[in-house]
Amino acid sequence: MDEAIKIVTDIKNGQIKPIYFLMGDEPYYIDKIADYIEDNLMPEEERGFNQMVLYGRDTSVDDIVSNAKRYPMMAERQLIIVKEAQDLVRSIDKFEQYAENPQPTTVVVFCYKYKKIDKRKKLYKAVAKTGLMFESKRLYDNQVADWIQKSMKSRGYTISPKASQMLVEFLGIDLSKIDNELKKLQLISPKGTDITPELIEENIGISKDFNNFELRKAIGVRDELKVHHIINYFSQNPKDNPMVVTVSLLFAYFSQIMQYHGLADKSKPNVAKYLKINPYFVNDYVVAARNYPMKKVSQIIGLLREADVKGKGVGAANVSQGDLLKELVVKIMH
């Protein structure tokens, strides 16, 4: 995030590179940087003759180089954006020769998604020397909630840890998808608003009471009534609450409780650091560890592995996923 902001800031300050090679597993920042360059590098009246968008599947490296060597028409520079550049994977190395001596009046932007160039290759070294190589790395699951909080803060909003976690568990780790939902919340909320679980429930459709976050919490405190209410809700809404997701999140949760049991230093900062969680949630893990000793946690991890296999139809072909979940939580809590 910081590197992407720096790239945009440098462009704003007139520090423009002749080549931007944007690559990596996370398309969100690749799109953000490319969109900013497309919308802001040159005045609108100059774009007709001096700005072009090419697509990897419809062009070749030779065509890109040929266009890049042209001089701009009545303008300081020209811009070439190559979207879906990963489709050029078999021939992209041919761009090395141009990268060694790029046209100073041309800016070429490659959007090379879901792949990356080996740092040992001559192409990487050539672009890194004369232009800019940017790798957009996919965030780990436990980093996305923090990303949401930082993103909303930069837009002038606050969001509670629970609200952030709800979004992650419902939308996954696709930053573009999450960003679209955050934009919806911005449209209906004035700056300075605290984004709450209630606001998310009303406008995005994620239940603040019946979700995997609340299920884990209820299991952790051994609130059997609430657990069964949530599981019944999941059974009635299987498309929005697939079993595979619930089992995966419970597995991660009890793996963290196992880690907690193994910590010599159980201070709040140390627990947050090693479990990779927001300090706000540490006390939930303390309570859960008290309710589930290490031996029981080991048994539960075994139950979750078994449930994962059954949920995929092995050995339980005629059992609904709702019934499998009900059976699982009973075994976990007894």
N, C-alpha and C positions, 0 to 999 in steps of 0.2 A: 504493500500500500504506500509506504513512504517513498519507495523508488519511483513508483508511478507518478506520485505527486511532484517529485523532483523533476521528472522529465517534462511534465506540463509546465511547471514553473520556469524551467530553463527556456522553453519555447516562448513563453510569455515575455521573457527578458531578452529575446532575440538571439539566444544561443541555439542555433538550429543546425542539426547534423544533416549531411547529405543522404544518409541511409539510417532507417530505423528498422531493425529486425526484431519483431515482437513475436516471441515463441513461448510454448509451454502448455501445461495441462489445464490451466485455469483461463478460459476465454474471456472472463469478465474484464480484466485489466487490459488485455489486448484490444478489445472493442472500445473501451473507454479512451485509451490513448489515441487509437486510430481515428475515432470519431472526433476527438478534440482537434487533431491535426487537420482533418478534412474540413471542419467547420471554421477554423480560425487561422490557418497558416497564411492565407492570402485573401485580399478583398474580394467580395462577391463579383464585382465587375470584371475581374481578371480570370475567373475560374473557367469560363466557357472554352477558352483556347488553351488554358495552361493547367488544367486539373483533370485527371482521368482516373477511373476506377476499373481495374482489371480483375479477373477471377482466374485462379490457378488452373481450373479445369478447361478454360477457354483460351488460354494464352501459353506462351513458352518463354523460357529465360531469354532466348534470342530476341523475341519481340519486346520484352521488358527493357533489355539493354538498348535496343534500337531506339525506343521511345525516350529512354533516359538521356541519350546522347544529343537529342534535339535541343535547340535553344528556345527559351520562352519567347512568346510573342507579346511585345510591348508590356513586359512585366519583369520584375526582378528575378523571379524563379518560376519553375513549374513543379507540379506535384503529381506523383504516380503512386496510387495505393493498390497493392495487390492483395485482395481478399481471398480467403481459403487457399493461401499459398502452400499449405501442406500437400496439395494435389501435385505440386511440382517436386516432390521429394526425390524422384529418380534423376532429376536434372539440375537441381538447385545448386550443386557444386560449380556449375558453369558460370555462376554469377561472380565467382571469386575474382576473375580477371578485371571485371568492371569495378568491383569493390576496392581493389588495390589503388585505383586512380579514378574516383567518381567525378562526374560532372559537377562542378561547384554551384551551378545554377539550377540543379535538379534535386528534389527530395524524393527518395523512394522509400515507401513504407511497406514492409511485408507483414501480413497477419498469418503467422505460421502456427496454427492452433493444434493442440494435443500432441505435438511432437517438438523435438528440439535438436539443434545442431550440436554435434560432438565438439567440445572445446578444443580437441586436438586437431580438428580439421583446418585446412588452410582458409576455407571460407570464413569460419568463425573468427580466426585471427585477423583476417583482412578487414572484416566489418568492424570488429572491435577496435581496430586501429584508426580507421577513417570515419566510422559512423558510430552506431550504438546498438549493442546487443542487450535485449531485455528478456529475462525469463520469468514468466508468470506462473508461479507455483501454486498448486491446489492446496488449500488450507486443510489441516487435519480437522476431524469432527469437533474436537474440543477447543478449536480456535475460532470457530465461526460465530459463536455467541458474543465473544469479545469484539470481533470484527463488526457485528451489528451495532454494538454499543458505541464503538468509535465512529462508525459511519454516521449514525444518527447525531452524535455530538457535533460532528463537522457540519451538519446541516442545521444545527441550532435546536436540536431536540434531545430529550433524555428518554431512556427506555429501561424498564426494570429488568433485573437478571432473569426473572421468571418469564417475562414477555419475550425476551431474546431466546430463551431455551424453547419456548413454545414454537417459535418460528423455525428454529433449526430442526426440531423433531417432526414438524409437519411438512416442511419444504425441503429438508435435506441440506446438502452443502453446496447447492448450485447458487453461486452468488448473484448471477443475473436474475434468477427466479426470485430470490429474496429481495433484491434491489427493486424489482417491479412492484412487489407488495409494499415495500417501504415507501415508494413513491405514491401509492394509493393513499397511505396513511398521511403523507405530507399534504396531499390535496385537500383533505378534510380537516386537518389540524393546523392551527396557527403556530408559528415558531414559538419555542419555549414550552410546548406541550410535553407532558410526560406520557410516553406511550405505555399504556397499561395492558394487562391481560384482558380486561373488559373491553378496551378499545379494539384489540385484535379480534376478540370473539365477535363483536358487533359488525366489523367491517371486512374481515378476512374469512370468517366462518370457522375458525379453530375454536373448539370448546375450551374454555379456561378451566373447567372442572373435570372433563373426561378426555384425558390425553396421557401419553406415555410418561410425561414428567410427573403428573399427579399420581399415576399408577405406581411408579417407583417410590415416590415419597410415602404413599399409603402402605406399600409393602414394608418399607423401611421402619415405619412406626407400628407395624402390625395392626393396622386399622382394617380388619377383615370386612366390615360392612362396606366401607368406601371402595375397597379393592373389588368386591363383587359387583357393586354398582357400575364401576368403570368397565369391568370385563363384560358385563351385560350390554353396556352401551357399544363397546367394540363389536360384540356379536351381532348387534342390530345394524351396525354401519361398517361392514367388513372392508368395503372399498377404500374408505378413508383411514382405516386402521388395520392394515394388513398384519397378519400374525408374524411374518418374517421380520418386520421392522420391530415389533414389540419384543420378540425373543432376542433379537440382536442388541437392542438397547438394555434389556435386563441383563444380558450376558456381560456387557460392558460395565454396567452398574455393579454387579457382584464381583467382577474382576477387580474393580477399584476398592471394594470393601475388603477383598483378600489382600490387596496391597496395603491398605490401611492397617490391617492386623500385623503385617510384617514390619511396619515402621517403628524404629526405636524412638524417634523424636515425633511425638504426636501433637506438637504445637500447631496452632492454626496456620501460620505462614508456611510451615514445612509440609503440612498435609495438602494445602492448596497447591504448592509447588509440585509435589510428587504425584498427586492424583490428577494434576492438570485441570483443576476446577476453579471457579470463582470462589474466593474466600467466603462469600455470602452463603454458599451451600455447605461449608465444612461441617457445621453442626448436624446437618441431616445425615452425614456419613458417620459421625460419632454415635448418634442414636442407633442407626442401622447396625453398626458393628457391635453395639451392646446387645442388640436383639438377635444377631446372627453370629455366633462364635465361628472361629475359623473352620472347625470340622463341619459345621452345618453349611457354611459357604461352599466348601469343596463339594458337598453332596448336591447343592443347588446348581453349581456349574455343570455337574454331570446331568442333572435333570434338564437343564437348558439345552445341552448338546442333543439329548434324546428328543426333546420337543422340536428342535430345529429340523431333525431328520423326519419326524412324523409330519410336521407342517408342510414338508415337500412331498408328502404322499407315500413315504416308505413305511410300511407296517401299519398304516392308519388311513387307508384309502377311502373308507366309507364314514369317517368321522369328520364332522365339521370343524373348521378352525376355531370357532367359538367354543365348542366343547373341549377341544384340545387345550385352549387357554385356561378354561375353568379348571380342568384337571391339573394343569401345571401350577396354578397359583395355590390350589389346595395343598399340593405336595410341598411347595416352597414354604408355606406358612405353618406346616405341621410336621 
